[in-house]
Amino acid sequence: MRTIKKDIPDWYRKISKAGSFFVFPLILRQRPLGLIYADHQTPQGVALTSKQLNLIKTLRNQIILVFKTRM
């Protein structure tokens, strides 16, 4: 498993006590709309099963679909 600790900006480390996290960007037509974010206090605390990951991807896709129908 690759560590990304060196890639996390100092400002984030100052405001967050997260030991692990995930971020799913919401992008429509190459424009950022927002993100889905979750964190956990402990390293490896955010561990998703493949089913959970698929559900989050479905949620992301549904959010994008809502924005597509409104544009």
Sequence and secondary structure as in RCSB ss.txt:
>XXXX:A:sequence
MRTIKKDIPDWYRKISKAGSFFVFPLILRQRPLGLIYADHQTPQGVALTSKQLNLIKTLRNQIILVFKTRM
>XXXX:A:secstr
    GGGS HHHHHH   SEEEEEEEEETTEEEEEEEEEESSTT     HHHHHHHHHHHHHHHHHHHHH 
